[in-house]
Amino acid sequence: RCPRLELCALGAAGLLGLFYLLVGDEWPGPPSATSASASAVPELPAPSAEPPAPCAPNASMHNVSDFSTLPAHVQDFLLYRHCRHFAQLLDVPGKCGGPARSAGVFLLLAIKSSPGNYVRREAIRKTWGRERSVAGARVRRVFLCGVAPSAKVAKFNWLLRLEHREHGDILQWDFQDTFFNLTLKQLLFHGWLADSCPGARFVLNGDDDVFVNTDNVVHFTQGITARHLFVGQLITNVGPIRNSPSKYYVPPQVTASERYPPYCGGGGILMSGFTARTIHRESRHLELFPIDDVYLGMCLERAGLAPASHNGIRTVGIQVPAKAEPFDPCYYRELLLVHRFAPYEMALMWQALRQPGLRCGRTVGIYPHA
């Protein structure tokens, strides 16, 4: 039995929408190299006259105390921590209309994605990440990628090239796409933003398993007058995790500090173009740190800026009453971003939130207020 008639109807509509997306023209299979017209095919980056030289490991790290006992990925981070310049394999220099016209982009969706996550990228393209105009504001989209980290999965690098020919929305650099390289991905994106889209008013930076109510993001940011904006799920009064089995393990060899600055969880962050440019500037004076969201907090602290909490950004999900349906769209209607969503859930929620018959109870007024 379905406890709410409206919810049953929405669920059925969502399933029909998902079926349409999966089998209809709106949801193609993996792109073929010939599927786009010649005029629509984005150019691959021209070879640089002086490509970045391969970055050599810092051999002095072997002299660090207990270096040989550290996990392999931590050793790699320390050996290559100084490396910041990598060749760009896929680019979209005209995504924002060129630097001189980039002020016409109101919201840039910058989505961190691993090469193998094709289904997630396609779900985003067909739902909340559509390039369109919302209340007169232009929304554009890019995916941020490194290269597949092993020969076994190198085929995904070719998949990215095919996607790029089809959609023109991939930014890829020649570094291994791993968790400890997310900071590098972030910094390379900020460099691209400064060069190719410096006039973008706002940037929504998130993972490829979040659901974003793009309309709410636009409506919220249209009311922002301050230059600095950096909001998300705020994290304070924490420090490095010293437990080696943890994904977030940071040993004293990486940082001796026991304190992290205030920062926002990296699953989803909304920032102004001014703040994004400030981060780019400050990052030049800070050595890399393996936890990307913490590193952004370090850049803000150095600039004398503070991150802030926004109740509509839920990077650890939402809590609903015990007897309630957790996928009820009424719990998501006023939010900006929720982490995490599977691709099929993105399609269902996108359809459900757009049903003209959606009826919800009390309005909680989340998204208009930081």
N, C-alpha and C positions, 0 to 999 in steps of 0.2 A: 504494500500500500504506500501511496505517496502522501505525506502529511500536509502538503500544500498544493492545491490545484495549480496555482501560478508557477510553482517550482517545477512541477511535472511538465507543464507546457513548455517552459523554458528549456528544460532538459531535453525534451523531444526536439524542439527547434534547434538546440545546440547540436544534437546528434545529426540532424539533417544538414546543418551547416557544415559540420565536420566531414560528412560524406561528400558534400559538394566540393569542399576544398581539396579533399584527397583524390577525387576522381575527375573533377571538372577542370576546365581550362585555367582556373585560378591557382591550381596546385600542380605544377609540372613535376615530372620525375627528374632525376639528375640531368643537368643540361648537357646538350651535345654541342660540339664545336661549331656546328653549322646552323644552330637554331636561331641565331640572331642575324639580322640583316647586316650587310657590310658597313652601312653607315652608322649602325647602332653599336658596333663592337668597340669597346674602349681600348685605347692603345696600352700596350705594356710599356713600362718605363724604358726610356732610351738608355742604353749603356752609358754610364758616366765615364768621362774622359779619365778620371782618376778615382776608380772605385775604392771604397774603404779597404785598407790593408787588413789581412787577417789579424785578429787580435791575439797576441801571444799570452800564454798564462803567466801570471806573476809568480815566478819560482820562489821568491822569498817567503811565500805563504807556507812552504814546507817547514820553515823554521818556527812557525807559530806553535805554541805549547799544545801538545796532544792533537796536532793536526791529523795525524794518521788514524786516530780513533773516531774522528767525526764521520757521520754518514756521508756517502758519496756525493749526494746532491749539495750538501753544505760545503764539502771540499771544492766542488766545481764552482759554487758561487764565489767563494773566497779567491780562487785562482783567477777568475774572470771578472771580478767585481769592478775593475777599472774600465771595462769595455762598454762603450756607449754608442759607437758608430757602426751601423750595419747597413748593408746595401738594401734598398727597397726593391722588392721583387714585383709587387703589384701596387699600383697607385691610381688615384682618381683625382688628378690635379684640378679638373674642372667641376668637381662635385658641388662646390658652392658658387659656381659661376666665375671662378678666378678670384685672386685676392682683392682686386679693386671693387668687385661687385659682391663680395661675400657678406656685406652688411644686410643683404636681402634675405639671408638665412636666419630665421628666428630661433629655431631649435635644431640642433644637430644631435642625432642619436648615435653614440659611439659605443658599440657593443663588443665586448671582449669575447672572442670565440676561438676554440681550438680547431685545427684544420679538419678533423674528422666529424665535427658537429654539423653536418649538412642539414639534417632534418630540423634541428633547432633554428638554423638560419632561415630556412625556407618557411618555417612557421611564423617567424618574426616578420619576414617580408610580406606575408599575406594577411597579417593581423595588425598588431599595434605598431609595427615598424614601417608601415606603408609611407612612401614619400607623397605628401599631399599638402594641402593648405587647410589649416584649422583656424577658424575665426579670423581669416586673413593673414595668418602667420605661416610661413613656409617651413616645412619639416623635411629634413634630409637625413640620410642613414649611411653609416659606414660600419663595417665589421673589422676588428683589429686582430690580426693573426701573425704568429711566427710560422716556423716550418715544422712539419711532423718530426718528432725527435728520434726516429729510428728508421732504418731501411725497410723494416717490416710494414710500416704504415706510410711510406713515402708516397703511395698512390694518392693520398689525400691532398698532397701539394698540387697534383694535376687536377684534382677535383676543384680546388680553389681557382685555378686558371680558367676552367670551364665556367664556373659560376661567375667569375669576373667578366668574361665575355658576354654572358647572358644578362647580368644585372648591373655591372659597373659599380660595385659597392664594397670591394675588398681592398683593405690596406694590409700588405704582408711584407714583413722584413725577414732578413736572412739570419735569424737566431732560433734556437730550439724553443718550441712552445711548451714550456713547463711551468709548474706553479711558482718556482723561485725566480722565474723570468717575467712574471707579470709586471713587476715594477719597470723593467726595461720596456715592455710593451707600452706601458702607460706613458713613459717619458718620450718614446719615439712618436706616439700619437700627439702629444703636446707640441713637439717640434713640427709635425706635419700641420697641425692646426695653425701654428704661428706663420707658416709659409703659405699654406693653401686656402685657409679659411679663417683669417684673422678677425673678420668682422662678425662672426656668428655671435648672436646675442646670448644664447644659453646652450649648454652641453649637458645632455643626460648620458652619464657614463655607467654602464652596468654589464652584468654577465648575460650570457645567452640563454639562461634559464629563469629569467624574470618575466613577469607580466606587467606591462606599463599601460596605464590609462592615459594615452597621449593627449587626449582632449583636456583632461584635468591638469596635466602638466602645463599645457599652453595657457589655460585660463589662470592658473596660479602665477605663472611667470609674467603674464601681461600686467599684473598688478605690482610688480617689483620695480622700485625706483632706485634703490641703492646699487652702487657699482659692485660691491662684494656680495656674492651668494655662494654658499657651499653647505648644502643640507642633505641629510640622510638619517640613518639610524645612528645616533651619537653614542660613542663608546669612550668612557673616561675612567681614570683611576685603575689602569691595568698596565702590565709590563710584559716582558718577554716570557714565553713559555719555555721552561728549561727541561721539560720532560721529552726525551729524545724520540719516543714513538709517535708523538703528536705531529700532525701535518704542519703545524705552526711553530715547530721547535726552532728556537733561535739560541744558540749557545753563546757563552761569554766571548768566544773567539770572534763572533760577528759584532756583538755590542756588549760592553760591560755595564751599560746603564740598566737599571731595573725599572725604568719608567718609560712609558710611551706617552706622547702628547695626546690630547684629545683628537679623535678622528672619527670618521663615519665609515661604517661597514661597506666594504668594496662591492657588495652585490648590486648596489644601486646608489648613485650619487648625482645630485642635480647641482650644477655650478653655473655661474655667469661666465661670459667670455672674458671679462676682466680678471676673474679669479683664475681661470684656466691659463691665461697668459702670465699671471703672477707666478703660478706654480712652475711654468716653463722657465721663467727667469731664475727663481730660487733654486731649482734643481741643479743648476750648473755649479752651485757652491756646496752641494751636499753629496757625499758618497752614497752609492746605491745601498738600499736596504731590502731584504728579500720579501717582506710583507708589504704589498703595494699600497693598501689603504693606510697603513701606519706611515709609510713614506710620504703620502700626500699630506697627512697631518703634520709631519716634520717640516715640509715645505711651507705650509700655512703658518706654523709657529715661527719659522725664521722670518717670514714677512710681517709678523705682527697681526695676523688675521686669525679668526677662530671659526671652526666648523660649528654648525648648529643642528639641532634636532628638528625633524619634521614628522609629525604624527601620521602623515599619509604615506610615508616610505617605510615599508616593513620588510627588512632584509632577513628577518628570522621568521617570516610567516605571520599569520594572524591567529588569534584565539577567538573561538566562537563558543556560545553556550553548549553545554554537554549534549543537550537533546536537539540541537539545531543541525541543519544540513550544512556541512563545512564548505560546500561548493555553491551555496546560495549566492547569486550575484549581488544581492542587496548588501552583503558584507564588503563587497569590493567596489561598489558603485562610486564612492567618493574618495577612494584611495588614489595615490599617484603610482605606486610601484609595490609589487609583492614578489618575494623570493621564497620558494621556487616553484616553477611550473614546468610540467612536461609539455612537449609540443602539442599533443592532442588536447591538453587542458587549456592551452592558449587559444586554440581554435574554438573550443566550447565556450570559454568565458567571453571571448571577443563577440561571438554571436549572441550570447545571453544578454550582455550589457546593451546590445543594440536592438533588443526586442521592443517594439512600441508599446506592448502591453505590460511591460515590467512595472510592478507596483511594490513599493517598499514602505515601511512604516516610518518611524521618526527619523528625520534628517539629522545626522550627527555633525555636519559642517566641518569636515576634516580638511579637505584640500585647499580652501582659500586661506588657511592660516598656517604659518610656519611654527 
